[in-house]
Amino acid sequence: MKKIIISTLLAAVLFSPIMAGASEKVDKVLITLTSTEQQTRGMAMVLGNMMQAQGASVSVLLCDSAGDMALKGHQSEPLKPKNVTPEQLMQKLISGGAKVEVCALYLPNKGVGMEALLDGIGAAKPPVMAAALIDTDTRVFNF
């Protein structure tokens, strides 16, 4: 009997923050995307669009090779079942008001300037991005 009570109390203590958080509405979302995998990139954009459709303000930080999605002329293969590319899904996010930026290291290490980026995409400023990452009102998702 004591083991059951202790286990129940332990579960209540461990899982109560999760359960409390599940009922709270998230208003701000920051997606950091570094994956080289097309399906991961696509799913990050699909979920970003879904969160935006549910009323969240979405920001996206593209780092490393995921920054290539922000370049003019870059187009990956369409993904099934909708036959859309991660870049097309990203453009939909932008048209819905999302802020999309490449990380501060991307452009200088790619050897290109701001003119290489698609319209509506900027370069992140580390102090601003750091503040967004630690903002308690923002939920951060890493892909």
NUVEXMAR-579037 format. One line per field, with one value per residue: residue in three letters; x, z, y of N, C-alpha, C, O in turn. Coordinates in Angstrom, 1 decimal. Each point is the difference from the previous one (the first is absolute). Example, Ala and Ser with C-alpha at 12.3 -4.5 7.8 and 13.67 -1.06 7.14 Angstrom:
<recs>
rest	(ala, ser) $
nX	(13.2, -1.4) $
nZ	(7.8, -1.4) $
nY	(-5.7, 1.1) $
caX	(-0.9, 0.9) $
caZ	(0.0, 0.0) $
caY	(1.2, 1.1) $
cX	(0.9, -0.8) $
cZ	(0.0, 0.8) $
cY	(1.2, 1.1) $
oX	(1.0, 0.5) $
oZ	(0.7, 0.1) $
oY	(0.0, 1.1) $
</recs>
This chain:
<recs>
rest	(met, lys, lys, ile, ile, ile, ser, thr, leu, leu, ala, ala, val, leu, phe, ser, pro, ile, met, ala, gly, ala, ser, glu, lys, val, asp, lys, val, leu, ile, thr, leu, thr, ser, thr, glu, gln, gln, thr, arg, gly, met, ala, met, val, leu, gly, asn, met, met, gln, ala, gln, gly, ala, ser, val, ser, val, leu, leu, cys, asp, ser, ala, gly, asp, met, ala, leu, lys, gly, his, gln, ser, glu, pro, leu, lys, pro, lys, asn, val, thr, pro, glu, gln, leu, met, gln, lys, leu, ile, ser, gly, gly, ala, lys, val, glu, val, cys, ala, leu, tyr, leu, pro, asn, lys, gly, val, gly, met, glu, ala, leu, leu, asp, gly, ile, gly, ala, ala, lys, pro, pro, val, met, ala, ala, ala, leu, ile, asp, thr, asp, thr, arg, val, phe, asn, phe) $
nX	(0.8, 1.5, 0.3, -1.7, -0.1, 1.4, -0.7, -1.5, 0.7, 0.9, -1.4, -0.9, 1.3, 0.1, -1.7, 0.5, 2.2, 0.5, -0.4, 1.5, 1.9, -0.4, 0.0, 2.2, -1.1, 0.2, 1.1, 1.4, 0.2, 1.2, -0.2, 0.6, 0.8, 0.1, -2.1, 1.2, -0.8, 0.2, 0.5, 2.2, 1.4, 0.0, 1.2, 2.2, 0.6, 0.5, 1.8, 1.8, 0.2, 1.0, 2.3, 1.2, 0.1, 1.8, 0.9, 0.9, 0.9, -0.3, 1.2, 1.0, 0.6, 0.6, 0.0, 2.0, 0.4, -0.3, 2.1, 0.8, -0.7, 1.8, 1.0, 1.0, -2.1, -0.2, 0.8, -1.3, 1.0, -1.1, -1.1, 0.8, -2.0, 1.2, 1.6, 0.5, 0.5, 1.9, 1.1, -0.6, 1.0, 2.1, 0.1, -0.3, 1.8, 1.5, -0.4, 0.9, 1.9, 0.0, 0.6, 0.5, 0.9, 1.4, 0.8, 0.2, -0.5, -2.2, -1.2, 0.1, -1.5, -1.8, 0.5, -1.5, -0.9, 0.1, 1.8, 1.5, -0.2, -0.8, -1.3, 0.6, 1.7, -0.2, 1.0, 0.3, -1.5, 2.2, 0.8, 0.1, 1.8, 1.9, 0.0, 0.6, 2.2, 0.7, -0.4, -0.2, 0.3, 2.2, -1.4, 1.3, 0.1, 0.5, 0.7) $
nZ	(0.0, 1.5, -0.3, 0.8, 2.2, 0.8, -0.2, 1.6, 2.0, 0.2, 0.1, 2.1, 1.4, -0.2, 0.9, 2.1, 0.4, 0.3, 1.9, 1.6, 0.0, 1.0, 2.2, 0.4, 0.2, -1.8, 1.3, 1.6, -2.2, 1.2, -2.1, 1.3, -1.6, 0.9, 0.5, 0.2, 2.0, -2.0, 0.3, 0.3, -1.7, -1.2, 0.8, -0.4, -2.1, -0.3, 0.8, -1.3, -1.8, 0.4, 0.2, -1.9, -0.9, 1.1, -1.8, -0.7, 1.8, -2.2, 1.5, -1.7, 1.2, -1.6, 0.6, 0.2, 0.1, 2.2, 0.7, -0.1, 1.9, 1.2, -0.5, -0.4, -0.6, 2.1, -1.1, 1.8, 0.7, -1.9, 1.5, 0.3, -0.7, 1.4, 0.4, 2.2, -0.8, 0.5, -1.9, -1.1, 0.6, -0.9, -2.0, 0.0, 0.4, -1.7, -1.5, 1.0, -1.2, -1.2, 2.1, -2.0, 1.4, -1.1, 0.1, 2.2, 0.8, 0.3, 0.5, 2.2, 1.3, 0.0, 1.6, 1.6, -1.8, 1.0, -1.1, 1.5, 1.4, 0.8, -1.8, 0.9, -1.5, 2.2, 0.6, 0.4, 1.4, -0.3, -0.3, -2.1, -1.3, 0.3, -1.0, -2.2, -0.4, 0.3, -2.1, 1.9, -1.1, 0.4, -1.7, 1.4, -2.1, 1.0, -1.6) $
nY	(-1.2, -0.9, -2.2, -1.1, -0.4, -1.6, -2.2, -0.7, -0.6, -2.1, -1.7, -0.4, -1.2, -2.3, -1.1, 0.2, -0.4, -2.2, -1.0, 0.4, -1.1, -1.9, 0.5, -0.3, 1.9, -1.3, 1.5, -0.9, 0.5, -1.4, 0.7, -1.7, 1.3, -2.1, -0.5, -1.9, -0.7, -1.0, -2.2, -0.4, -0.1, -1.9, -1.7, 0.2, -0.6, -2.2, -0.9, 0.3, -1.3, -2.0, -0.1, -0.1, -2.0, -0.8, 1.0, -1.9, 1.0, 0.2, -1.1, 1.2, -1.8, 1.4, -2.1, 1.1, -2.2, -0.1, 0.5, -2.1, -0.9, 0.6, -1.9, 2.0, -0.3, 0.9, -1.8, 0.0, -1.9, -0.2, 1.3, -2.1, -0.1, 1.3, -1.6, -0.4, 2.1, -1.0, -0.4, -1.8, -1.9, -0.3, -0.8, -2.3, -1.3, -0.4, -1.6, -1.7, 0.5, -1.9, -0.4, 1.0, -1.5, 1.4, -2.1, 0.6, -2.1, 0.1, 1.8, 0.7, -1.1, 1.3, 1.6, -0.2, 1.0, 1.9, 1.0, -0.8, 1.7, -2.0, 0.3, 2.0, 0.0, -0.6, 1.9, -2.1, 0.8, -0.3, 2.1, 0.7, -0.6, 1.2, 2.0, 0.1, 0.0, 2.1, 0.5, 1.1, 1.9, -0.2, -0.4, -1.2, 0.8, -1.9, 1.3) $
caX	(-0.8, 0.8, 0.6, -1.0, -0.1, 1.2, 0.0, -1.0, 0.5, 1.1, -0.6, -0.7, 1.0, 0.8, -0.8, -1.0, 0.3, -0.3, -1.5, -0.4, 0.5, -0.8, -1.2, 0.3, 0.1, 1.3, -0.2, 1.2, 0.8, 1.2, 0.5, 1.4, 0.2, 1.4, 0.1, 0.3, -1.0, -1.2, -1.2, 0.0, -0.2, -1.4, -0.9, 0.1, -0.8, -1.4, -0.4, 0.0, -1.2, -1.2, 0.0, -0.5, -1.4, -0.7, 0.1, 1.3, 1.0, 1.1, 1.3, 0.8, 1.4, 0.6, 1.4, 0.8, -0.5, -1.4, 0.0, -0.1, -1.4, -0.3, 0.7, -0.7, 0.3, 0.1, -1.2, 0.1, -1.0, -1.3, -0.3, -1.4, -1.1, -0.5, 0.8, 0.5, 1.3, 0.1, 0.1, -1.3, -0.7, 0.5, -0.6, -1.3, 0.1, 0.3, -1.2, -0.9, 0.5, 1.1, 1.4, 1.0, 1.3, 1.1, 0.8, 1.0, 1.3, -0.3, 0.4, 1.5, 0.6, -0.4, 0.6, -1.0, -0.5, -1.5, -0.7, -0.2, -1.1, -1.3, -0.7, -0.6, 0.9, 1.0, 1.1, -0.3, 1.0, 0.1, -0.7, -1.4, -0.4, 0.2, -1.1, -1.1, 0.2, -0.2, -1.3, -0.9, -1.3, 0.3, 0.3, 1.1, 0.0, 1.2, 0.0) $
caZ	(0.0, 0.1, -1.3, -0.9, 0.3, -0.4, -1.5, -0.5, 0.3, -0.8, -1.4, 0.0, 0.1, -1.2, -1.2, 0.2, -0.8, -1.4, -0.1, 0.1, -1.3, -1.2, -0.1, -0.2, -1.4, -0.4, -0.9, -0.8, -0.3, -0.7, -0.6, -0.4, -1.0, -0.4, -0.7, -1.4, -0.5, -0.6, 0.7, 1.3, -0.4, -0.4, 1.1, 0.8, -0.6, 0.1, 1.4, 0.2, -0.6, 0.8, 1.2, -0.5, -0.3, 1.3, 0.6, 0.5, -0.8, -0.3, -0.5, -0.4, -0.2, -0.9, 0.2, -0.7, -1.4, -0.1, -0.5, -1.5, -0.3, -0.1, -1.1, -1.3, -1.0, 0.6, 0.0, 0.2, -0.6, 0.7, 0.9, 0.0, -1.0, -0.6, -1.0, 0.2, 0.5, 1.2, -0.4, -0.3, 1.4, 0.7, -0.7, 0.6, 1.4, -0.1, -0.4, 1.2, 1.0, 0.8, -0.1, -0.3, -0.1, 0.0, 1.1, -0.3, -0.6, -1.3, -1.1, -0.2, -0.3, -1.4, -1.0, -0.7, 0.8, 0.2, -1.3, -0.4, 0.7, -0.5, 0.6, 1.3, 0.9, 0.4, 0.7, 1.5, 0.9, 1.1, 1.2, -0.2, 0.0, 1.4, 0.8, -0.4, 0.4, 1.5, 0.3, 0.6, -0.7, -1.3, 0.0, -0.9, -0.6, -0.7, -1.1) $
caY	(1.2, 1.1, 0.2, 0.5, 1.4, 0.7, 0.1, 0.9, 1.3, 0.3, 0.2, 1.3, 1.1, 0.1, 0.3, 1.1, 1.1, -0.3, 0.1, 1.4, 0.7, -0.5, 0.8, 1.4, 0.4, 0.6, 1.1, 0.3, -1.2, 0.1, -1.3, 0.0, -1.1, -0.3, -1.3, -0.2, -0.9, 0.6, -0.2, 0.8, 1.4, 0.1, -0.2, 1.2, 1.0, -0.4, 0.2, 1.4, 0.4, -0.4, 0.9, 1.3, -0.1, -0.1, 1.3, 0.3, 0.8, -0.9, 0.4, -1.1, 0.3, -1.0, -0.1, -1.0, -0.2, 0.3, 1.3, -0.1, 0.2, 1.4, 0.6, 0.1, -1.1, -1.3, -0.7, -1.4, -0.9, 0.0, -1.1, -0.6, -0.2, 1.3, 0.5, 1.4, 0.0, 0.8, 1.4, 0.4, 0.0, 1.2, 1.1, 0.1, 0.5, 1.4, 0.7, 0.0, 0.9, -0.5, 0.6, -1.1, 0.5, -0.9, 0.3, 1.0, -0.5, -0.6, 0.8, 0.1, -1.3, -0.4, 0.9, 0.8, 1.1, 0.1, -0.1, -1.4, -0.5, 0.3, 1.1, -0.3, -0.8, 0.8, -0.6, 0.1, 0.7, -0.8, 0.4, -0.1, -1.4, -0.5, 0.5, -0.8, -1.4, -0.1, 0.6, -1.0, 0.0, -0.6, -1.5, -0.2, -1.4, -0.3, -1.0) $
cX	(0.9, 0.7, -1.0, -0.2, 1.2, 0.1, -1.0, 0.5, 1.2, -0.5, -0.7, 1.0, 0.8, -0.9, -1.0, 0.5, -0.3, -1.5, -0.4, 0.4, -0.8, -1.3, 0.2, 0.1, 1.4, -0.3, 1.2, 0.8, 1.3, 0.5, 1.5, 0.1, 1.4, 0.1, 0.3, -1.1, -1.2, -1.3, -0.1, -0.2, -1.5, -0.9, 0.1, -0.9, -1.5, -0.5, 0.0, -1.3, -1.2, -0.1, -0.5, -1.5, -0.9, 0.2, 1.4, 0.8, 1.2, 1.3, 0.9, 1.5, 0.6, 1.5, 0.7, -0.6, -1.5, -0.2, -0.1, -1.4, -0.3, 0.6, -0.9, 0.5, 0.2, -1.4, 0.2, -1.1, -1.3, -0.2, -1.5, -0.6, -0.5, 0.8, 0.4, 1.4, 0.1, 0.1, -1.4, -0.8, 0.6, -0.5, -1.5, 0.0, 0.3, -1.2, -1.1, 0.5, 1.2, 1.3, 0.9, 1.4, 1.1, 0.9, 1.2, 1.2, -0.2, 0.6, 1.5, 0.7, -0.4, 0.7, -0.9, -0.5, -1.5, -0.8, -0.3, -1.3, -1.3, -0.7, -0.7, 0.8, 1.2, 1.1, -0.3, 1.2, 0.1, -0.7, -1.5, -0.5, 0.2, -1.2, -1.3, 0.1, -0.2, -1.3, -1.0, -1.3, 0.2, 0.3, 1.0, -0.1, 1.2, -0.1, 1.4) $
cZ	(0.0, -1.4, -1.0, 0.3, -0.4, -1.5, -0.5, 0.3, -0.9, -1.4, 0.0, 0.0, -1.4, -1.2, 0.1, -0.9, -1.5, -0.3, 0.0, -1.3, -1.2, -0.2, -0.4, -1.5, -0.3, -1.1, -0.9, -0.1, -0.7, -0.4, -0.4, -0.9, -0.5, -0.9, -1.5, -0.7, -0.5, 0.8, 1.3, -0.3, -0.3, 1.2, 1.0, -0.6, 0.0, 1.4, 0.3, -0.6, 0.8, 1.3, -0.3, -0.2, 1.3, 0.8, 0.6, -0.9, -0.1, -0.5, -0.4, -0.1, -0.8, 0.2, -0.8, -1.4, -0.1, -0.5, -1.5, -0.4, -0.3, -1.2, -1.3, -0.9, 0.7, 0.1, 0.2, -0.6, 0.8, 0.9, -0.1, 1.4, -0.7, -1.2, 0.1, 0.6, 1.4, -0.2, -0.2, 1.4, 0.8, -0.5, 0.5, 1.4, -0.1, -0.4, 1.1, 1.1, 0.8, -0.4, -0.3, -0.2, -0.1, 1.2, -0.4, -0.6, -1.4, -1.2, -0.2, -0.3, -1.3, -1.0, -0.8, 0.9, 0.0, -1.3, -0.5, 0.6, -0.7, 0.6, 1.2, 1.0, 0.4, 0.7, 1.5, 0.6, 1.3, 1.3, -0.1, 0.1, 1.4, 0.8, -0.3, 0.6, 1.5, 0.4, 0.5, -0.7, -1.4, 0.2, -1.1, -0.5, -0.9, -1.0, -0.6) $
cY	(1.3, 0.3, 0.6, 1.5, 0.8, 0.1, 1.0, 1.4, 0.4, 0.3, 1.4, 1.2, 0.1, 0.4, 1.2, 1.2, -0.2, 0.2, 1.4, 0.7, -0.4, 0.8, 1.5, 0.2, 0.6, 1.1, 0.3, -1.3, 0.4, -1.3, 0.2, -1.2, -0.1, -1.3, 0.0, -0.8, 0.7, -0.2, 0.7, 1.5, 0.2, -0.1, 1.2, 1.1, -0.3, 0.3, 1.5, 0.6, -0.4, 0.8, 1.4, 0.0, 0.0, 1.3, 0.4, 0.9, -0.8, 0.7, -1.2, 0.5, -1.2, 0.1, -1.1, -0.2, 0.3, 1.5, 0.1, 0.2, 1.5, 0.7, 0.0, -1.1, -1.4, -0.6, -1.5, -0.8, 0.1, -1.2, -0.5, 0.2, 1.2, 0.5, 1.4, -0.2, 0.7, 1.5, 0.6, 0.2, 1.2, 1.3, 0.2, 0.6, 1.5, 0.8, 0.2, 0.9, -0.5, 0.8, -1.2, 0.7, -1.1, 0.4, 1.0, -0.5, -0.5, 0.8, 0.1, -1.3, -0.6, 0.8, 0.8, 1.1, -0.1, -0.1, -1.4, -0.6, 0.3, 1.2, -0.5, -0.8, 0.9, -0.8, 0.3, 0.8, -0.7, 0.5, -0.1, -1.5, -0.6, 0.4, -0.8, -1.5, -0.1, 0.7, -1.1, -0.1, -0.7, -1.5, -0.2, -1.4, -0.1, -1.1, -0.1) $
oX	(-0.4, 0.1, 0.5, 0.0, -0.2, 0.4, 0.3, -0.2, 0.0, 0.5, 0.2, -0.2, 0.2, 0.5, -0.6, -0.9, -0.3, -0.4, -0.9, -0.8, -0.2, -0.5, -0.9, 0.6, 0.4, -0.6, -0.2, 0.2, -0.1, 0.3, 0.3, -0.3, 0.5, 1.1, -0.5, 0.0, -0.6, -0.7, -1.1, -0.8, -0.6, -0.9, -1.0, -0.6, -0.8, -1.1, -0.9, -0.6, -1.0, -1.1, -0.7, -0.6, -1.1, -0.3, 0.1, -0.2, 0.7, -0.1, -0.2, 0.3, 0.0, 0.6, -0.7, -0.5, -0.4, -1.0, -0.5, -0.3, -1.0, -0.2, -0.8, 1.2, 0.1, -0.9, 0.8, -0.9, 0.0, 0.5, -0.9, 0.8, -0.8, -0.4, 0.0, 0.3, -0.9, -0.5, -0.3, -0.8, -0.8, -0.3, -0.4, -0.8, -0.6, -0.3, -0.8, -0.7, 0.5, 0.2, 0.2, 0.1, -0.3, -0.1, 0.3, 0.8, 0.9, 0.8, 0.6, 1.0, 0.7, 0.0, 0.3, 0.2, -0.7, -1.1, -0.8, -0.4, -0.2, 0.4, -0.6, -0.5, 0.6, 0.0, -0.2, 1.1, -1.0, -0.6, -0.7, -1.0, -0.8, -0.5, -0.8, -1.1, -0.5, -0.3, -0.2, -0.7, -1.0, 0.7, -0.2, 0.0, 0.3, -0.4, 0.1) $
oZ	(-0.7, -0.4, -0.8, -0.9, -0.5, -0.5, -1.0, -0.8, -0.5, -0.6, -1.0, -0.7, -0.4, -0.9, -1.0, -0.5, -0.7, -1.0, -0.7, -0.5, -0.9, -1.1, -0.3, -0.7, 0.8, -1.0, -1.1, 0.9, -0.9, 0.8, -0.8, 0.4, -0.6, -0.5, -0.6, -1.3, 0.7, 0.1, 0.4, 0.7, 0.4, 0.1, 0.5, 0.8, 0.2, 0.2, 0.7, 0.6, 0.2, 0.4, 0.8, 0.3, 0.0, 1.2, 0.6, -1.2, 0.9, -0.9, 0.7, -0.6, 0.5, -0.2, -0.4, -0.6, -1.1, -0.5, -0.6, -1.1, -0.6, -0.3, -0.3, -0.1, -0.8, 0.5, -0.8, -0.6, 1.2, -0.4, -0.2, 0.9, -1.0, -0.7, -1.0, 0.6, 0.3, 0.8, 0.4, 0.2, 0.7, 0.7, 0.2, 0.4, 0.8, 0.5, -0.1, 1.0, 0.9, -1.1, 0.9, -0.7, 0.5, 0.5, -1.2, -0.7, -0.7, -0.7, -1.1, -0.7, -0.5, -1.2, -1.1, 1.2, -0.4, 0.0, -0.9, -0.4, -0.6, 1.2, 0.1, 1.1, -0.9, 0.0, 0.4, -0.4, 0.7, 0.7, 1.0, 0.6, 0.4, 0.9, 0.9, 0.4, 0.5, 1.2, -0.7, 0.3, -0.7, 0.8, -1.2, 0.8, -0.8, 0.4, -0.9) $
oY	(0.9, 1.1, 0.8, 0.8, 1.1, 1.1, 0.8, 0.9, 1.2, 1.0, 0.7, 1.0, 1.1, 0.7, 0.4, 0.7, 0.9, 0.5, 0.4, 0.8, 0.7, 0.1, 0.7, -0.8, 0.9, -0.3, 0.5, -0.7, 0.8, -0.9, 0.9, -1.1, 1.0, -0.2, 1.0, 0.0, 0.8, 0.9, 0.5, 0.6, 1.0, 0.8, 0.4, 0.8, 0.9, 0.6, 0.5, 0.9, 0.8, 0.4, 0.6, 1.0, 0.3, 0.0, 1.0, -0.1, -0.5, 0.8, -1.1, 1.0, -1.1, 1.0, -0.9, 0.9, 0.2, 0.3, 1.0, 0.5, 0.3, 1.1, -0.9, -0.3, -1.0, 0.6, -0.6, 0.6, 0.1, -1.1, 0.8, 0.1, -0.1, 0.9, 0.8, -1.0, 0.7, 0.8, 1.1, 0.9, 0.6, 0.9, 1.2, 0.9, 0.8, 1.1, 0.8, 0.1, 0.7, 0.5, -0.9, 1.0, -1.1, 1.1, 0.1, 0.8, -0.3, -0.6, -0.2, 0.0, -0.9, -0.4, 0.4, 0.0, -0.9, -0.5, -0.2, -1.0, 1.1, 0.3, -1.1, -0.3, 0.7, -1.2, 1.1, -0.1, -0.2, -0.8, -0.4, -0.3, -0.8, -0.8, -0.4, -0.5, -1.1, 0.0, -1.0, -1.0, -0.2, -0.4, 0.5, -1.0, 0.9, -1.1, -0.9) $
</recs>
